[in-house]
Amino acid sequence: MSPTLTLEPVEDVPSDSRVCHYDELAEDAKEEFPILTENIDVSVDSTIADGLQECDLVKYTDYYKVSIG
């Protein structure tokens, strides 16, 4: 079963958050991230989920909270 990824735009970045910048993501995650920001909940390949597990937030055009379930 593929993990479900949720990206939620946030305005406030907690100081204890692990922030990853878009350019630091693995190539698979970089390719999919722009598409993922347009969807609420989406199933993703496990390699993409693995690449985002180290991040609480990703800085892209905005900050996005990453939830993997």
C-alpha positions as a printed NumPy array, in Angstrom:
array([[ 0.   ,  0.   ,  0.   ],
       [ 1.302,  3.444, -0.903],
       [ 1.676,  6.056,  1.834],
       [-0.687,  9.034,  1.796],
       [ 0.958, 12.435,  1.745],
       [-0.701, 15.655,  2.844],
       [ 0.879, 19.058,  2.243],
       [-0.671, 21.996,  4.039],
       [ 0.473, 25.602,  3.465],
       [ 1.445, 27.333,  6.702],
       [ 2.298, 30.923,  7.529],
       [ 3.962, 30.452, 10.909],
       [ 7.101, 28.329, 11.13 ],
       [ 7.771, 26.961, 14.626],
       [11.394, 27.43 , 15.657],
       [11.813, 23.712, 16.425],
       [10.635, 22.572, 12.961],
       [12.875, 20.587, 10.652],
       [12.698, 22.684,  7.486],
       [13.882, 21.26 ,  4.177],
       [14.26 , 23.483,  1.162],
       [12.921, 22.303, -2.18 ],
       [16.395, 22.182, -3.716],
       [17.549, 19.805, -0.953],
       [14.937, 17.156, -1.788],
       [15.757, 13.952, -3.642],
       [15.143, 14.091, -7.384],
       [11.966, 11.956, -7.166],
       [10.478, 14.27 , -4.556],
       [11.51 , 17.39 , -6.528],
       [ 9.722, 16.123, -9.621],
       [ 6.484, 15.394, -7.758],
       [ 6.424, 18.229, -5.209],
       [ 4.858, 20.92 , -7.465],
       [ 2.065, 18.5  , -8.389],
       [ 1.585, 17.474, -4.758],
       [ 1.065, 21.08 , -3.628],
       [-2.086, 21.177, -5.774],
       [-3.663, 18.095, -4.138],
       [-4.957, 17.709, -0.601],
       [-4.33 , 14.011,  0.1  ],
       [-2.523, 11.866, -2.424],
       [-0.948,  8.431, -2.456],
       [ 2.731,  8.555, -3.329],
       [ 5.498,  6.126, -4.071],
       [ 7.372,  5.062, -0.941],
       [10.626,  6.601, -2.259],
       [ 8.973, 10.032, -2.329],
       [ 7.538,  9.554,  1.162],
       [10.937,  8.397,  2.441],
       [12.563, 11.514,  1.02 ],
       [10.13 , 13.769,  2.864],
       [10.068, 11.974,  6.23 ],
       [12.995, 13.998,  7.545],
       [11.043, 17.241,  7.032],
       [ 8.352, 18.83 ,  9.149],
       [ 8.069, 21.635,  6.6  ],
       [ 9.264, 22.138,  3.039],
       [10.071, 25.613,  1.749],
       [ 8.898, 25.804, -1.857],
       [ 6.968, 28.899, -2.986],
       [ 5.524, 28.888,  0.544],
       [ 6.12 , 26.732,  3.579],
       [ 4.254, 23.419,  3.469],
       [ 3.622, 21.175,  6.454],
       [ 4.346, 17.563,  5.532],
       [ 2.162, 14.758,  6.921],
       [ 2.698, 11.158,  5.868],
       [ 0.232,  8.49 ,  6.84 ]])
